[in-house]
Amino acid sequence: MTAANPGSRAPVSRKATVVRMSRALHQRAVVADAHNDLLIAVTARPPHRWAGYFRERWLPQLREGGVDLQVLPVFIDDRFRPEGALRETLRMIECAHTLAEGNADEVRLCLDGDDIDAALADGRIALVLALESAPGLDANVELLPTLHRLGVRIASLAHWGRTALADGSGEDATGSRLTEAGVLALREMERLGILFDVSHLGASGVAHVLELATRPVMATHSSARALLDHHRNLTDEQLRGIAATGGTVCVNFLGEFLATDPADRTVDRLADHIVHIADVIGVERVGLGPDFIKEVSADTTPPCCEDAEYARLVVPGLEGPRGLPLVTEALVRRGLPEADVEKILGGNVLELFRKELGRPN
């Protein structure tokens, strides 16, 4: 038998060491996902199935991915707008409460940092409710305290297009800032202790928020425009502005925001965005906002009708929460200190939530 070339074993040994180190690091880190639309998938089932379906379909994925803190955005599909937007918002909020109550041994719906710490201490996943674009509000800012009472702790004012509060990044050509109602919404959110989310907000709207904000703001799922010039990504100037408020930028995993060529939409390219943002604003201001659209689509679309475009949008291996350890591995390969990786995986988001979530002005 011919002996193997010793030189050929070194890369394998190095890879095995990185995998082993990254797995151990991922297991002991607090992993926070700032954007997973799983409520869309769960509410597609009959209400009596909500708690059980979450336990069967989503809880195993979250556990395998090591998720400790999960933000649950309430996103309202176009078919509910405008007349049914508030009803569907309330229905999705009720779903979050139902799945939390039905899985109280595994998860806890959290209203502040103390709740999150208690959930983590018990080995439960901390859930935090968010509004994505808030179409259920329209211009009725007086409903924000109601939604706060129901558990909402993060909110954005726009998606791709125009709302009564602001314009999304798809309307950047208008140069629009927040509307009068949008300014009132920002002020009310700061008063209540609801974190303002600038992801999806148009460029002029982001600038307006950063002019007015007196409390930290965050981006729950946005990548770096310096690496890909897409209107959904944030410029270095915007990144610095968010960091200056004391906020956090959570990096989006969707391939179309990472690279133009589908072949370049890899975990390593995602790491490029994470490292770039950390270089611009400091590693203490970076988190993860995956936006696992493929898993949600698979849960809500019949096999006969699945959109092949989703396959091109998704980074291979990061179709759902199970893939999160790959991000840790990529960051370890970059040579980032373990303490920095822990901050990125969830430590920074946890610290922001401890300081700001639910804390009235």
N, C-alpha and C positions, 0 to 999 in steps of 0.2 A: 504494500500500500504506500502510495506516495504521500509524504507529509505535506500538509497545507503550507502555503507561503505565510510565514509569520506576519509579514507586512499586511496581508489581506485581512487579518483578524482585528487589527486595531480599530478601523472604522466601526465594525460590528460591536466591539467592546465599548467604544465610546457611545454609540447609539443606545446600547442596553443600559449604560450608566445614566444617560440623560433620561431615558424612560423611567427608570427606577426612581431617580431623584424627583422627577416631575410628579410622578404618581403620589409619592409620599408628601410632597409639598401641597398638591391639590387636596389631599385628604385632610390635612391639618388646617388649611386656609379656610376663611369664611368666603364662600363664593356667592356673589350677588349678581343676579340677572335683572337689569333695569328695564327690560322690555320683552315680554313674551305674551302674544295674543291668544293664549290658550283658552281664555274665556269665550272667544268666538266659537271654538270647537265644542266646548262643554255645553254652551247654551243652544247649540244645534240639536241637542237631545231633549227629550221630554223632561220637564222639571223633576219628576220623581227619579230620574236617572242621573241628575247632576252630580251628586256626591259620589255615587258608585262609579260613574264613568271617569271622574277625575282620579279616583283611587286605582282603577284598573288600567287606564290608558296613560295618564300624565304623571302620577306620583312615581311610578317606577323609573320613568325617564329622568325626572328631577333628582331622584336619589342616585341613580347611576352617574349622573353628571356632577354630583356633589353639590347641588344647589342648596344653599342655606337661607337665602333671602331672595324672594321672587316678587318683582313688581308686576301687577296684573292690570294692564291697560284696558279701559272700556272703550272699544272702537265701534262706531256705529256705521254699518254698511250703507251705501247710497240708497238702497231700496227702502230704508226707513226714514229718509229725510224728505221734507222737513217735518211732516205731521207726526210721524211715529218716533222721532228721535228721542224725545224725553222718555216715552214708554219703554223703548229698548234700552236706554241708559239705566233706568230703574230695574229692568229685568236682569241686566247683566250684573248690576250691583247685588241684587238679590241672589243671583247664582253664586257670586263670590262668598257671600255669607253662608249660603246653604252648603257649599262644598267644604267650607271651613268647619262648620258645625258638624257635618257628617263625617269629618276626618280629624276630629279634635285631638286624636292621639298622634297625628302626624304633622298637622299644620296649625297655624294660628293667624288669624287676620289681625294685623297690628295697627295701632293708632299713633304710636309714638316710639321713641327709642327704648323706653323701659319695656314696652311690650315685645319689641324685637329681641332685646337681651334675654327676657324671660323665655321666649320661644327657643332661642339658640341654646340656652342653658338646659332646656328640657330635651334637646335633640330634635325639636320640631322645625319645620320650614316656616320662616316668617313671611307672610304674605302682606303686600301693601297695595292698596287700590289707587289707580290713576285714571284720569280722563285723557283720552287722545282726541284733541280738537274740540271737544265739548259741544257738539251740535245740539244736544238736548237743552243747552242753556239759551241758545240764540242770543238775544241781547239782555236777557233777564238775569243780570248779575246778582239780584237779590236771592236767587236760588242757590248760590254757592254755599251759604251757611247750611242749607238743607242737605246738600251733597256732602258737606263736611261732617255733619251729624251721622250720615250713613256710612262714613268711613273713608271718603276720598281724601288723599293726602298729597297727590301730585296732579298737575293739570297742564295741558297745552291748549292753545286757543285756535289752532288751525291745522289742517292736514295738507293736501296738495293744493287746494283751491281757496276760495274766498269764504269767509264766515262773517257774522255780524260783529265779531270781535277783532279780527285781523285777517291778513292774507297769508296763505301758505307759500312755500318757496316756489311752487309752480307758477305763481303770479308775480315773480320778482320784477318783471318788466314794468309793472305799475308803480314801483317805488313806494308802495303804501306802508304807512306806519300803523300802529294800533289805532282802532277807532276810539271814540269817546268811551263807549262801553268796554272796550278792551283795556283802556287805562284804568277804569273803575274795577275791572276784574283783577288786574294785577294788584291794585291796592287792597282789595278785599282778600285776595289770596295771602298776601303778606300779613294782613291782620289776623287771619284765621290760623296760619301755620300750614298752608298748602304750598308746596314747592312749585315754582313756576318752571315749566319744561319748554325750552326753546327749539327742540327738535321739530322739524317741519315748518317752522315759522320762516317767513320771507326775510331777506337780508335787511331791509329797512325796518321791519318789525323787530328783529333781533337788536339792531342798533338802538331802537326806541326803548326796548325793555332794559337794555344795559344803561341807558341814560337815567331811567326812572327807578331802577331796582334799589331797594334799601336792605334787602336780605339776599342770601345766596340763591342763584338760579342754577339749573342743571340742564344738560342735554341728555335725554335718556337713551337715544339711539342715533348718533351722528358720527360720521367719519371725517377724514382730513381732506380738505379741498386742495391743499398744496400737493397732494399725491394723486388726486383725481378731480378734475374741474367739473363737478356735478353740483347742481343747485341744492341738493339735499345735504351736501357736506359743508363743514364749517371752515372758514378761512382762519389763518393764523391770528389775524386781528380779532376775530370773533372768539376764538379760543382764549386769547389773553383776557378779553373782556369778561368772559364767564368766570375764569379763574380769579379775576380781580374782585368779584363779588363773594368769593369763598366757595364757589360752586364746583361741580364735577362734570366732566364730559365722558359719557359712556359710549364706547365705540360700537358702531353697527357692523354686523357680520355679512350683510347682503352683498353678493358679488358685484352687482352693478354699481355699488358705491365704493368699491375697492380697486377695480381695474376695468379697463375698456375691453380687453381681450379675455374671453371666458377662460382661456388656458392659463391666464395669470391670476385667476381668482382662487387663491390658495390660502392655507393657514399662514404660510410665511408672509404673504402679502397683507393679510390681516395684521400680523405682527408689525409690519412696516408702519401701518397706520397708528397702531397703539404706541409704538416707540416714537414716532414723529410727534404725536400729541404730547407725550411725556417730555420730550425734548423741548417743546415750545412752552409748556405751562407748568412743568414739574410733575414728577411721578405721583405726587400726593393729590393730583386733580384728575386722575384717569380711572375709568371703570369700564365695565362691559355692558353693552345693550344689544344682545344678539339679534332679536327680531327673527325668530325661527319660522319663517313664512312657509317653508316646505312642509313641516310637520303639521301646522295648522291647516294648510291646504289639503293634505292627505286625509285629515280628519273630517273635512267638510265637503269634499268633492268625490262623486262616484268614480271608480276606476276608469270607467269608459270615457269620462270627460276631463280627466286631469290635464292641466295646462303644461305642455312641454317646456314652456318658457321658464317655469320655476326651476327646472333642472339646471338651466344656464345661470340662474340668479344665485344659486346656492353654492357655497364653498364645499367641495367634497369632504365628507367627514363631519361637517357642521350642519347637518340637516335638522338636528334637534339637540336638546340638552345633553344627551349622552356624549356628544362630541366635545364638551367643554374641556375635559382633560387635555385635548390636543392643543388648546390655546396655551395652557400652562407649559406643555412640552416645548412649544415653539418659543416661548419667552425664555425658558431655561436654556435652550440652544443658543439664544442670542447672548447668553452670558449675563443676563440681568441678575442682580443680587436677589436672593430668596425673599428678603424683606420687601423689596420693591415689587416682586411678583405678587406677594400676598396683598399688598395695597391695591394693585390693579385688579386682582381677582374679586375683591369685595371689601377690603378694609377701608378704602376711601369712601365708598357709598355708605357703608355702615356708619362711619364717623359723621358723615353729613346728615344722615337720618337721625342719629343720636342727638345732634345739636339742634336740628331744625324741624323735624317732623312733628306736626301737631302742636308746636309751641306758639301760642298766640303772641301777637305783637303788643 
